[in-house]
Amino acid sequence: MCRKIRNFSKYLSKFVSDERIEAIAKASSFKKRKSVISPKAFLDVVFFSNNGKCPSLSEYSIDLAHHHGVSVSKQALDKRFNKNTKQMLAGLLQEVLTQQMAHNSEESIPSSWFTDIRIMDSSEFKVSKKVADTFPGYGGEGREASVQIQFEYQLLGSKVTEISIGSSRDSDSIEGMKNIEKVPPKTLLLRDLGYFSPKAFKELSSKDIYFISRAKSQWNFYILKEGEYSLLPTASIISLLKEKKERYLDMDVYVGEKTRTKVRLVANLLTKEQKQKRLRKKSANRKLGTDVLEAIGLNLFVTNVEREKCTASQIYDLYTLRWQVELVFKTWKSVMRLHKIHPVNATRLECIILIKLLWVMLNWTFLNHLKNLTQKDLSFHKLVSTLQGRSKVLTLPVLQNSHRLIEWLTDLYRISNAFHEKEYKKGQKKVSDILTKTYLNVVLNQ
């Protein structure tokens, strides 16, 4: 354990070495000549002051004077939040992402049908209408401006593969396919409906990439009989489920009026209670059409994962793993207060968000390595809550001092081992159980 903590401390120190910070600061033109505020002092103050809040310029100035003996006015500090600073922070975030992906985790992952499982979703929050030109919202009172953060991570290995800032008007479907060329074959993608379409399914299958997605009842489903395509309406799917008297309907269909992409359709009926709950949620703010009401008690999934690899029940269980990203977003907002930013100009807003995302990535790095050290399924929410309370102890000088950092990490390890294990509700399946079940299916079919 001591060796692993020492290795982890060396890994962390690489991110914050003076040489690395200076190189990125010069490349972004943050540092053009000798300045009153050094890149190291600036990052130390803005990074460790942003945990859970959005400090004022006066608070930044006080911290600079107290910790680094640098006296600057808030007006002078405000000028440092410019395009060069934004470029430096974006460069640091990309550096962290790149290093994380290159780092070989010691975590042991069982083999499965998939080389990787990636979960992607976006989180939005409203911001001041002062930045509506840069971050346009949907319009209307209080919705003039909003920020959208795209986030994707690997379930196997827990590495973040995408984190980016945009507007809520940015299309999920475009963002989701933007870097698809970088996704390895046999990867399983778990995303919600906004990222997928029949056209996307066709492209993913051609690249040998797996997907599991909910399906819209409004999509056209066809079955192929004797060379002819016959429409499969929602009513027929419900009838087939009732006739079979089995929990799942599992059949090959073609989806999309134009694309006719071949997929595997997995469907099941909701219980009466589940149906009523969905009806209340969907009808809360709008009048439902006949087609929606007809399908309100039906779950529809489409996938290209072969039956010999996963049963219909396993397809359903694997899709439930997508909700892990919702827990991440909940932690961002309830603990990290990612969305709590007072009105500022667009450039400073982007800088603050980048700073907060760098803190997210540091917390994510702690989670991965502590999982490896404790060999436990740790709660991101619990860990972040602890780190928020102890963040004032963790500063740049601590990260750069191997002895102090090892002491800090050893203490954090003891806390995580004792208090941070994830808790599950009664009847809720653990992530590890779902993955193990898939793994056992591999062994039985080999």
C-alpha positions as CSV (number, residue, x, y, z in Angstrom):
1,M,0.0,0.0,0.0
2,C,2.8,2.4,0.9
3,R,4.5,1.8,-2.5
4,K,1.2,2.6,-4.3
5,I,0.7,5.8,-2.4
6,R,4.3,6.9,-3.2
7,N,3.7,6.1,-6.9
8,F,0.4,8.0,-6.8
9,S,2.1,11.0,-5.2
10,K,4.7,11.0,-8.0
11,Y,1.9,10.8,-10.6
12,L,0.1,13.8,-9.1
13,S,3.2,15.8,-8.8
14,K,3.8,15.6,-12.6
15,F,0.6,17.6,-13.2
16,V,1.8,20.5,-11.0
17,S,5.5,20.7,-11.5
18,D,6.9,24.2,-12.0
19,E,8.3,23.2,-15.4
20,R,4.9,22.0,-16.7
21,I,3.0,25.1,-15.4
22,E,5.6,27.4,-16.9
23,A,5.5,25.6,-20.3
24,I,1.7,25.8,-20.6
25,A,1.7,29.4,-19.4
26,K,4.2,30.5,-22.0
27,A,2.5,28.5,-24.8
28,S,-0.8,30.2,-24.1
29,S,0.9,33.6,-23.8
30,F,-0.4,33.9,-20.2
31,K,3.3,34.6,-19.3
32,K,4.9,37.0,-21.8
33,R,7.3,38.7,-19.5
34,K,8.0,38.9,-15.8
35,S,4.7,39.6,-14.1
36,V,3.6,40.6,-10.6
37,I,1.4,37.5,-10.6
38,S,3.3,34.3,-11.5
39,P,1.4,31.4,-13.2
40,K,2.0,29.3,-10.1
41,A,0.6,31.9,-7.7
42,F,-2.4,32.6,-10.0
43,L,-3.3,28.9,-10.3
44,D,-2.8,28.2,-6.6
45,V,-5.2,30.9,-5.6
46,V,-7.9,30.5,-8.2
47,F,-7.8,26.7,-8.3
48,F,-8.1,26.1,-4.5
49,S,-10.4,29.0,-3.9
50,N,-13.1,27.8,-6.3
51,N,-14.1,24.6,-4.6
52,G,-17.8,24.8,-3.9
53,K,-18.1,28.5,-4.6
54,C,-17.3,31.4,-7.0
55,P,-15.0,33.8,-5.1
56,S,-15.1,37.6,-5.7
57,L,-12.1,39.4,-7.1
58,S,-11.5,40.9,-3.6
59,E,-11.2,37.4,-2.2
60,Y,-8.7,36.4,-4.8
61,S,-6.7,39.5,-4.1
62,I,-6.7,38.7,-0.3
63,D,-5.6,35.1,-0.9
64,L,-2.7,36.3,-3.2
65,A,-1.5,38.7,-0.6
66,H,-1.8,36.2,2.3
67,H,-0.4,33.1,0.6
68,H,2.1,34.6,-1.9
69,G,2.9,38.1,-0.6
70,V,1.6,39.6,-3.9
71,S,-0.4,42.8,-3.6
72,V,-2.7,43.5,-6.6
73,S,-5.9,45.4,-7.0
74,K,-9.1,43.6,-8.0
75,Q,-9.2,45.7,-11.1
76,A,-5.7,44.4,-12.1
77,L,-6.7,40.9,-11.3
78,D,-9.9,41.2,-13.4
79,K,-7.7,41.9,-16.4
80,R,-5.9,38.6,-15.9
81,F,-9.1,36.8,-16.7
82,N,-8.6,37.1,-20.4
83,K,-8.3,34.9,-23.6
84,N,-4.7,34.0,-22.7
85,T,-5.8,32.8,-19.3
86,K,-8.6,30.8,-20.8
87,Q,-6.2,29.2,-23.2
88,M,-3.9,28.3,-20.4
89,L,-6.6,26.7,-18.3
90,A,-8.0,24.8,-21.4
91,G,-4.5,23.6,-22.0
92,L,-4.1,22.4,-18.5
93,L,-7.4,20.6,-18.7
94,Q,-6.4,18.9,-21.9
95,E,-3.1,18.0,-20.4
96,V,-4.8,16.3,-17.4
97,L,-7.1,14.4,-19.8
98,T,-4.2,13.3,-22.0
99,Q,-2.1,12.2,-19.0
100,Q,-5.0,10.3,-17.4
101,M,-5.7,8.4,-20.6
102,A,-2.0,7.5,-21.0
103,H,-1.6,6.4,-17.4
104,N,-1.8,2.6,-16.9
105,S,-4.1,1.9,-14.0
106,E,-3.3,-1.0,-11.8
107,E,-7.0,-1.7,-11.4
108,S,-7.9,-5.3,-12.5
109,I,-10.8,-5.4,-14.9
110,P,-12.3,-8.8,-16.0
111,S,-12.6,-9.5,-19.7
112,S,-15.9,-9.1,-21.3
113,W,-17.4,-8.9,-24.8
114,F,-16.6,-5.2,-24.8
115,T,-13.2,-3.5,-25.0
116,D,-14.7,-0.6,-23.2
117,I,-18.0,0.7,-21.8
118,R,-18.4,4.5,-22.2
119,I,-21.2,6.6,-20.7
120,M,-21.9,10.0,-22.1
121,D,-24.3,12.7,-21.1
122,S,-24.5,16.5,-20.7
123,S,-25.4,18.8,-17.8
124,E,-26.8,22.3,-18.1
125,F,-27.1,25.2,-15.8
126,K,-28.4,28.8,-16.2
127,V,-26.0,31.7,-16.2
128,S,-26.3,35.5,-16.3
129,K,-28.0,36.9,-19.4
130,K,-24.9,39.1,-19.8
131,V,-23.3,36.2,-21.6
132,A,-26.2,35.3,-23.8
133,D,-24.2,36.0,-27.0
134,T,-21.6,33.4,-26.0
135,F,-23.9,30.9,-24.2
136,P,-27.4,31.4,-25.7
137,G,-30.2,29.6,-23.9
138,Y,-33.6,28.5,-25.0
139,G,-35.2,32.0,-24.6
140,G,-37.8,33.3,-22.2
141,E,-37.5,34.9,-18.8
142,G,-34.5,33.4,-16.8
143,R,-33.6,31.2,-19.8
144,E,-31.7,33.7,-21.9
145,A,-28.3,32.1,-21.3
146,S,-27.1,28.6,-20.2
147,V,-24.0,26.5,-20.2
148,Q,-23.8,22.9,-21.3
149,I,-21.0,20.5,-20.2
150,Q,-20.5,17.4,-22.2
151,F,-19.0,14.5,-20.2
152,E,-18.0,11.0,-21.1
153,Y,-16.1,8.5,-19.1
154,Q,-15.1,4.8,-19.2
155,L,-16.9,2.5,-16.9
156,L,-14.0,0.0,-17.2
157,G,-11.0,1.8,-15.9
158,S,-12.9,5.0,-14.9
159,K,-11.0,7.4,-17.2
160,V,-12.6,10.6,-18.5
161,T,-12.6,10.6,-22.3
162,E,-14.5,13.9,-22.9
163,I,-15.2,17.0,-21.0
164,S,-16.1,20.2,-22.8
165,I,-18.0,23.5,-22.4
166,G,-20.7,24.8,-24.8
167,S,-24.1,26.2,-25.0
168,S,-27.4,24.4,-24.2
169,R,-28.3,25.0,-27.9
170,D,-25.5,22.7,-29.0
171,S,-26.9,19.5,-30.3
172,D,-26.1,16.3,-28.3
173,S,-26.3,14.2,-31.5
174,I,-23.6,16.3,-33.1
175,E,-21.4,16.4,-30.0
176,G,-21.8,12.6,-29.5
177,M,-20.5,11.7,-33.0
178,K,-17.8,14.5,-33.2
179,N,-15.0,12.2,-31.9
180,I,-16.4,8.9,-32.9
181,E,-13.3,8.1,-35.0
182,K,-11.3,7.9,-31.7
183,V,-13.6,5.2,-30.2
184,P,-12.0,1.7,-30.3
185,P,-13.9,-1.1,-32.0
186,K,-16.0,-3.3,-29.7
187,T,-16.7,-0.4,-27.3
188,L,-20.2,-0.3,-25.9
189,L,-21.8,3.2,-25.8
190,L,-24.5,4.0,-23.2
191,R,-26.2,7.3,-24.0
192,D,-29.7,8.7,-23.8
193,L,-32.0,9.4,-26.8
194,G,-30.6,12.9,-27.6
195,Y,-27.3,11.4,-28.8
196,F,-28.7,8.7,-31.1
197,S,-30.8,8.3,-34.3
198,P,-31.3,5.5,-36.8
199,K,-28.7,7.2,-39.0
200,A,-26.2,7.2,-36.0
201,F,-27.0,3.5,-35.4
202,K,-26.0,2.7,-39.0
203,E,-22.7,4.5,-38.7
204,L,-21.8,2.9,-35.3
205,S,-22.5,-0.6,-36.6
206,S,-20.3,0.1,-39.7
207,K,-17.4,1.0,-37.3
208,D,-18.0,-2.1,-35.2
209,I,-19.0,0.0,-32.2
210,Y,-21.7,-1.4,-29.9
211,F,-24.6,0.7,-28.5
212,I,-27.6,0.3,-26.2
213,S,-30.2,3.1,-26.4
214,R,-33.8,3.8,-25.5
215,A,-36.0,4.0,-28.6
216,K,-38.8,6.4,-29.5
217,S,-42.2,4.9,-30.1
218,Q,-42.5,7.5,-32.9
219,W,-39.7,5.8,-34.8
220,N,-40.7,3.6,-37.7
221,F,-39.9,-0.1,-36.9
222,Y,-40.1,-2.7,-39.7
223,I,-39.9,-6.4,-39.9
224,L,-38.6,-8.1,-43.0
225,K,-40.7,-10.9,-44.5
226,E,-40.0,-12.5,-47.8
227,G,-38.0,-9.5,-49.0
228,E,-40.8,-7.0,-48.0
229,Y,-40.7,-4.5,-45.2
230,S,-43.8,-4.4,-43.0
231,L,-44.4,-1.7,-40.5
232,L,-44.4,-2.8,-36.8
233,P,-46.7,-0.4,-34.9
234,T,-46.5,0.1,-31.1
235,A,-49.9,-1.7,-30.7
236,S,-48.4,-4.8,-32.3
237,I,-45.3,-4.7,-30.0
238,I,-47.6,-4.5,-27.0
239,S,-49.8,-7.4,-28.3
240,L,-46.7,-9.6,-28.9
241,L,-45.5,-9.0,-25.3
242,K,-48.9,-9.9,-23.9
243,E,-49.1,-13.0,-26.1
244,K,-45.6,-14.2,-25.2
245,K,-46.3,-13.8,-21.4
246,E,-42.6,-13.2,-20.9
247,R,-40.9,-10.2,-19.4
248,Y,-39.1,-9.2,-22.6
249,L,-39.7,-9.2,-26.3
250,D,-36.5,-9.7,-28.2
251,M,-36.6,-9.5,-32.0
252,D,-34.7,-8.2,-35.1
253,V,-36.2,-5.2,-36.7
254,Y,-35.2,-2.4,-39.0
255,V,-35.5,1.2,-37.7
256,G,-35.9,4.4,-39.6
257,E,-38.1,5.2,-42.6
258,K,-35.1,6.1,-44.8
259,T,-32.2,4.3,-43.2
260,R,-33.8,0.9,-42.4
261,T,-30.9,0.2,-40.0
262,K,-31.0,-3.4,-38.7
263,V,-31.1,-3.5,-34.9
264,R,-32.2,-5.7,-32.1
265,L,-35.4,-4.5,-30.4
266,V,-35.8,-5.3,-26.7
267,A,-39.2,-4.3,-25.2
268,N,-41.0,-4.8,-21.9
269,L,-44.2,-3.6,-20.2
270,L,-44.1,-1.4,-17.2
271,T,-46.0,-2.3,-14.0
272,K,-49.2,-0.3,-13.3
273,E,-47.3,1.8,-10.7
274,Q,-44.5,2.5,-13.1
275,K,-46.9,3.5,-15.8
276,Q,-48.7,5.9,-13.6
277,K,-45.5,7.5,-12.5
278,R,-44.3,8.0,-16.1
279,L,-47.7,9.4,-17.1
280,R,-47.6,12.0,-14.3
281,K,-44.1,13.0,-15.2
282,K,-44.7,13.3,-19.0
283,S,-48.1,15.1,-18.6
284,A,-46.9,17.6,-16.0
285,N,-46.2,20.5,-18.5
286,R,-47.8,19.4,-21.8
287,K,-50.7,17.6,-23.4
288,L,-49.8,14.2,-24.6
289,G,-50.7,12.9,-28.1
290,T,-52.4,9.6,-28.9
291,D,-49.1,7.9,-29.9
292,V,-47.4,8.9,-26.7
293,L,-50.3,7.7,-24.5
294,E,-50.4,4.4,-26.4
295,A,-46.7,3.8,-25.6
296,I,-46.7,5.2,-22.1
297,G,-46.5,1.8,-20.5
298,L,-43.8,0.4,-22.8
299,N,-40.0,0.3,-22.5
300,L,-38.3,0.2,-25.9
301,F,-34.5,-0.4,-26.3
302,V,-32.5,-0.9,-29.5
303,T,-29.0,-2.4,-29.6
304,N,-26.6,-4.1,-32.0
305,V,-25.1,-6.4,-29.2
306,E,-25.6,-10.0,-30.4
307,R,-27.9,-12.4,-28.5
308,E,-25.1,-14.9,-27.8
309,K,-23.3,-12.1,-26.0
310,C,-26.1,-10.6,-23.9
311,T,-29.6,-11.7,-23.1
312,A,-32.5,-9.2,-23.1
313,S,-32.3,-9.0,-19.3
314,Q,-28.6,-8.2,-19.5
315,I,-29.2,-5.5,-22.1
316,Y,-31.7,-3.9,-19.7
317,D,-29.3,-4.1,-16.8
318,L,-26.4,-2.7,-18.8
319,Y,-28.5,0.3,-19.8
320,T,-29.2,1.1,-16.2
321,L,-25.5,1.7,-15.7
322,R,-26.0,4.9,-17.7
323,W,-27.6,6.4,-14.6
324,Q,-24.1,6.4,-12.9
325,V,-23.4,9.6,-14.8
326,E,-26.5,11.3,-13.3
327,L,-25.0,10.6,-9.9
328,V,-21.8,12.4,-11.1
329,F,-23.8,15.4,-12.2
330,K,-25.7,15.5,-8.9
331,T,-22.3,15.6,-7.0
332,W,-21.1,18.4,-9.3
333,K,-24.0,20.5,-8.3
334,S,-24.9,19.5,-4.8
335,V,-21.4,19.3,-3.4
336,M,-19.0,21.1,-5.8
337,R,-21.6,23.8,-6.6
338,L,-20.4,23.8,-10.2
339,H,-23.4,25.8,-11.3
340,K,-23.1,28.6,-8.6
341,I,-21.4,31.4,-10.5
342,H,-22.3,35.0,-9.9
343,P,-22.8,37.3,-13.0
344,V,-19.5,37.9,-14.8
345,N,-18.4,38.5,-18.3
346,A,-18.1,35.6,-20.8
347,T,-14.3,35.2,-20.7
348,R,-14.2,35.2,-16.9
349,L,-17.1,32.8,-16.8
350,E,-15.3,30.3,-19.1
351,C,-12.2,30.6,-16.9
352,I,-14.1,29.9,-13.7
353,I,-15.8,26.9,-15.3
354,L,-12.5,25.5,-16.6
355,I,-11.0,26.0,-13.0
356,K,-14.0,24.1,-11.6
357,L,-13.6,21.3,-14.2
358,L,-9.9,21.0,-13.3
359,W,-11.0,20.4,-9.7
360,V,-13.5,17.8,-11.0
361,M,-10.7,16.0,-12.7
362,L,-8.4,16.1,-9.6
363,N,-11.3,14.6,-7.6
364,W,-11.8,12.0,-10.3
365,T,-8.1,11.1,-10.2
366,F,-8.3,10.6,-6.4
367,L,-11.4,8.4,-6.9
368,N,-9.7,6.1,-9.4
369,H,-6.5,5.6,-7.3
370,L,-8.3,5.2,-4.0
371,K,-10.5,2.5,-5.6
372,N,-7.3,0.7,-6.5
373,L,-5.8,1.1,-3.0
374,T,-8.9,0.1,-1.0
375,Q,-10.2,-2.5,-3.6
376,K,-13.7,-1.1,-2.8
377,D,-16.5,0.4,-4.8
378,L,-16.2,3.9,-3.5
379,S,-18.8,6.6,-3.7
380,F,-17.8,9.7,-5.7
381,H,-20.3,11.8,-3.7
382,K,-18.8,10.7,-0.4
383,L,-15.3,11.3,-1.5
384,V,-15.9,14.7,-3.0
385,S,-17.8,15.8,0.2
386,T,-14.7,14.9,2.2
387,L,-12.3,16.6,-0.2
388,Q,-14.4,19.8,-0.2
389,G,-14.0,20.0,3.6
390,R,-10.3,19.3,3.4
391,S,-9.5,21.3,0.2
392,K,-7.9,24.2,2.1
393,V,-5.3,21.8,3.4
394,L,-4.5,20.6,-0.2
395,T,-2.7,23.4,-1.9
396,L,-0.1,23.6,-4.7
397,P,2.8,23.6,-2.3
398,V,1.5,20.4,-0.7
399,L,1.1,18.8,-4.1
400,Q,4.7,19.7,-5.0
401,N,6.1,18.4,-1.6
402,S,6.4,14.6,-1.8
403,H,6.6,14.1,2.0
404,R,3.6,16.3,2.8
405,L,1.6,14.9,-0.1
406,I,2.2,11.3,1.0
407,E,1.0,12.2,4.5
408,W,-2.1,13.8,3.1
409,L,-2.8,10.8,0.8
410,T,-2.3,8.3,3.6
411,D,-4.8,10.1,5.7
412,L,-7.3,10.2,2.9
413,Y,-6.8,6.5,2.2
414,R,-7.7,5.7,5.8
415,I,-10.8,7.8,5.6
416,S,-11.9,6.3,2.3
417,N,-11.3,2.8,3.4
418,A,-13.5,3.3,6.5
419,F,-16.3,5.7,5.3
420,H,-16.5,6.1,1.5
421,E,-17.8,2.7,0.3
422,K,-20.8,3.1,-2.0
423,E,-24.2,2.2,-0.5
424,Y,-27.1,0.6,-2.5
425,K,-30.8,0.7,-1.9
426,K,-32.5,-2.6,-1.1
427,G,-33.1,-4.5,-4.4
428,Q,-30.8,-2.2,-6.4
429,K,-28.2,-4.1,-8.4
430,K,-24.5,-3.2,-7.9
431,V,-22.5,-2.0,-10.8
432,S,-20.0,-4.8,-10.1
433,D,-22.7,-7.4,-10.1
434,I,-24.0,-6.3,-13.5
435,L,-20.5,-6.4,-15.0
436,T,-19.7,-9.7,-13.4
437,K,-22.9,-11.2,-14.8
438,T,-21.8,-10.1,-18.3
439,Y,-18.4,-11.5,-17.7
440,L,-19.8,-14.9,-16.6
441,N,-21.8,-14.9,-19.8
442,V,-18.6,-14.6,-21.7
443,V,-17.0,-17.6,-19.9
444,L,-20.1,-19.7,-20.5
445,N,-20.1,-18.9,-24.2
446,Q,-16.4,-19.5,-24.8
